């Protein structure tokens, strides 16, 4: 995958990248501190970080000789927009189903009973 990808779904498709996001939940961490949590090389972790940065999930700030990674809202906002779209879709479908069932129940209650 291209490290400059902006596809949020490709960015979070890898378990290591999801773990990086979890590690950044409480605090900003250096790339070295993140790499210490994985059994892969530092360059491999750096590639994951670049993908997450390209998709808007993290930002990197140089402080002295260290590079600190922090969570960023952009990628999460894109995910939330996608989820909200489908939430609306399903809520509409369920609302229509409830209306149909209520309508049918109401018609059955008001129809003359057969003997």
C-alpha positions as CSV (number, residue, x, y, z in Angstrom):
1,X,0.0,0.0,0.0
2,X,1.2,3.5,-0.8
3,X,2.2,5.3,2.4
4,X,0.5,8.4,1.2
5,X,-2.9,6.8,1.0
6,X,-5.9,8.7,2.2
7,X,-8.3,5.7,2.3
8,X,-9.2,5.5,6.0
9,X,-10.5,1.9,5.6
10,X,-7.2,0.7,4.1
11,X,-5.4,2.6,6.9
12,X,-7.2,0.8,9.6
13,X,-7.3,-2.6,7.9
14,X,-4.0,-3.6,9.4
15,X,-4.1,-4.9,13.0
16,X,-0.7,-3.2,13.7
17,X,-2.1,0.2,12.7
18,X,-5.2,-0.3,14.8
19,X,-2.8,-1.1,17.7
20,X,-0.9,2.1,17.1
21,X,-4.1,4.1,17.3
22,X,-4.9,2.4,20.6
23,X,-1.5,3.1,22.0
24,X,-1.9,6.8,21.2
25,X,-5.3,7.0,22.9
26,X,-3.9,8.3,26.2
27,X,-0.8,10.2,25.2
28,X,1.4,11.3,22.4
29,X,4.3,8.8,21.9
30,X,7.6,9.0,20.0
31,X,8.1,6.7,17.1
32,X,10.7,4.7,19.1
33,X,8.2,4.3,22.0
34,X,5.6,3.0,19.5
35,X,8.1,0.7,17.9
36,X,8.9,-0.9,21.3
37,X,5.4,-2.4,21.3
38,X,5.9,-4.4,18.2
39,X,8.0,-7.4,17.0
40,X,8.8,-5.7,13.7
41,X,11.6,-3.3,12.7
42,X,11.4,0.4,13.4
43,X,11.2,1.1,9.6
44,X,8.1,-1.2,9.4
45,X,6.5,0.8,12.3
46,X,7.5,4.0,10.6
47,X,5.7,2.9,7.4
48,X,2.5,2.1,9.4
49,X,2.8,5.6,11.0
50,X,3.1,7.3,7.5
51,X,0.0,5.5,6.3
52,X,-2.0,6.6,9.4
53,X,-0.7,10.1,9.0
54,X,-1.7,10.1,5.3
55,X,-5.2,9.0,6.2
56,X,-5.5,11.8,8.8
57,X,-5.5,9.6,11.9
58,X,-2.3,10.9,13.4
59,X,0.0,13.9,13.2
60,X,3.7,14.0,13.8
61,X,5.4,16.8,15.6
62,X,9.2,17.2,15.9
63,X,10.2,18.2,19.4
64,X,14.0,18.4,19.7
65,X,15.4,15.2,18.3
66,X,12.2,13.2,18.8
67,X,9.2,12.8,16.6
68,X,6.0,12.6,18.6
69,X,2.8,11.0,17.2
70,X,-0.6,12.2,18.3
71,X,-4.1,11.2,17.4
72,X,-5.8,13.5,14.9
73,X,-9.5,13.8,14.3
74,X,-9.7,13.9,10.4
75,X,-9.5,10.1,9.8
76,X,-12.0,9.4,12.5
77,X,-14.4,12.0,11.2
78,X,-14.3,10.4,7.8
79,X,-15.1,7.0,9.4
80,X,-17.9,8.6,11.5
81,X,-19.4,10.2,8.4
82,X,-19.5,6.8,6.6
83,X,-21.1,5.1,9.7
84,X,-23.6,8.0,10.0
85,X,-24.6,7.6,6.4
86,X,-25.4,3.9,6.9
87,X,-27.0,4.5,10.3
88,X,-29.5,6.9,8.6
89,X,-30.0,4.3,5.8
90,X,-30.9,1.5,8.3
91,X,-32.9,3.8,10.6
92,X,-35.1,4.8,7.6
93,X,-35.5,1.1,6.6
94,X,-36.5,0.1,10.1
95,X,-38.9,3.1,10.4
96,X,-40.5,2.1,7.1
97,X,-40.8,-1.5,8.3
98,X,-42.4,-0.4,11.6
99,X,-44.8,1.8,9.7
100,X,-45.8,-1.0,7.4
101,X,-46.4,-3.4,10.3
102,X,-48.4,-0.9,12.2
103,X,-50.4,-0.2,9.1
104,X,-51.1,-3.9,8.5
105,X,-52.0,-4.4,12.2
106,X,-54.3,-1.4,12.1
107,X,-56.0,-2.7,8.9
108,X,-56.4,-6.2,10.5
109,X,-57.9,-4.8,13.6
110,X,-60.5,-2.7,11.6
111,X,-61.4,-5.4,9.1
112,X,-64.6,-7.4,9.6
113,X,-63.8,-10.8,11.0
114,X,-64.7,-13.8,8.9
115,X,-66.8,-16.5,10.4
